Amino acid sequence: MLFKVAWRNIWRNKMRSIVVISSVAVGLFAGMFLMAFFWGLAKQEVDIAVETQLSHIQIHNPAFPDDKGVNDTIQNSAVLAEQLKKDSAIKAVSARIVTTGMISSSTTAAGVEIHGIIPAEETTISSISSDITEGSYFSGKPNEIVIGKKLVEKLGVKLHSKIVLTFQSKSGDLTAGSFRIAGIFRSRNSGFDEITVFTNSNEMGQLLGTGSAVHEIAIMLKDGKKADTIKAFYKKEYPGLLVQTWSELSPEMAMLNGLFDQIMYIIIGIILLALMFGIINTMLMAVLERQREFGMLMAIGMNKPRVFIMVVLESFMLTCIGIPAGILLTLLSVHLLSKHGIDLSAFSQALSSFGFSNIIYPELQTSMFLPISLMTAFTAILSGIYPAIKALQFKPAEAIHKI
């Protein structure tokens, strides 16, 4: 009976009820869309890092990550790479020589991380080949190098310019090699572009004195969500090697993703808090306008607990109508923008410096619907408590004579 009475009561003033429902829907939409935006932003950052430098899993000599020593290579790396390629869960494998050194032009020099790669293999792992803006991605000529646009500007060079790489060889001596810029790439991470260069692994192996040995084997999986499971398997399979997922290789990025989730729930909480005060205000006005009604109900025998529950139910019902409306509005918006994206090219320079794309594609996590809906419903119950308490304070004899 209380449900029926509460339902009729909320539609006695349709405009006021529509305002409350709209407020709930818009508030829920704002919070969920914000979560979808930042979740899409965080996911894109991870995807960019995985595609350009990290891959899903990397294998190293256990001593290599400490100081990236030239001698800390992977034993029998060619055999290991071939074995990995046979795994049906693995999409692609690329063996790399990785060392640090100096890159010099006729005007200046800078510190860089040098990646000696097999070009054909690297195209299956990273997006560098598709990020080439000038020149080509290794035409096959000797002593070619591919460098980032940011580094080109820093060195004051251009396509086909000659540069010199200086690094420490396996014997401990300083070694230098002359290279010609075959291609210039521009990824979505300007910081990566400024410190990373790519050369042919055969030429780097000869200069370093490491031959065909490599320092790193990068693995791209068919399903990135299985990275932890596959990493655990290969960790047991090759106990003498260091097997790491992208989250272990870049813990700050993994922490940032977790931080995004926490921040989003805090923002949702703030939005719901503001929404709660709006509902309280509207329900309080409704209660004050209906003093005569509440007085008559209590006069004919409706006890206070029933009056309290009726007012809370009205608030709860209004909110429960707004919840699906807000979710539907969010789904439609995200569906539309997930195809076209949100263009933030006006801030592209700032975004790329942190590894973000200038076009953001919002993405919804289905797991967020239930907790946010429950939070909103709980907010509705809280919103109805104070107006309900106010209704209980009316004295039937006085309330009946209110106009």
VENPE-V277674 format. One line per field, one symbol per residue. ss: DSSP state (@ for helix, = for strand, . for the rest). psi: psi as a letter, one per 30 degrees, with the letter a starting at -180 (. if undefined). burial: 1 if it has 24 or more other C-alpha atoms within 12 Angstrom, else 0. A space follows every 50 residues. Layout:
ss=???
psi=???
burial=???
//
This chain:
ss=.@@@@@@@@@...@@@@@@@@@@@@@@@@@@@@@@@@@@@@@@@@@@@@@ @@@@..=====..@@@@......=..@@@@@@@@@....=========== ====....=========.@@@@@@@..@@@@====........=====@@ @@@@@......=======.....============....@@@@@@===== @@@@@@@@.....=.======..@@@@@@@@@@@@@@...=====@@@@. @@@@@@@@@@@@@@@@@@@@@@@@@@@@@@@@@@@@@@@.@@@@@@@@@. ...@@@@@@@@@@@@@@@@@@@@@@@@@@@@@@@@@@@@@.==.@@@@@@ @@@.....==......@@@@@@@@@@@@@@@@@@@@@@@@@@...@@@@. ...
psi=eeeeeeeeefgeieeeeeeeeeeeeeeeeeeeeeeeeeeeeeeeeeeeee eeeelekkklkffefeghkefilkkheeeeeeeeffkffkelkkkkkkll akkkafelllklkkjjljeeefffelgeefgkfkblijffllhlkkllee eeeefhaakglklkkklklefflkkkkklkjelkljagjfeeffgklklk eeeeeeefgfbfklfkjkkklejffgeeeeeeefeeeiffljkklefeei feeeeeeeeeeeeeeeeeeeeeeeeeeeeeeeeeeeeefheeeeeeeeeg fkleeeeeeeeeeeeeeeefefeeeeeeeeeeeeeeffefljjhffgeee effggllfjkjkkkkfffeeeeeeeeeeeeeeffeeeeeeeffkkeeeee gk.
burial=00000110110000011111111111111111111111111111111111 11111111111101100111111110100110011000011111111111 11111000010111111110111111111011001111000011111111 11011011101111111111000000111111111111111111111111 11111011111111111111100100100110010000001111111010 00100010011001101110111111111101110111011111101100 00010111111111111111111111101110110001001100000000 11011111111111000110011011111111111111111101010010 000
//
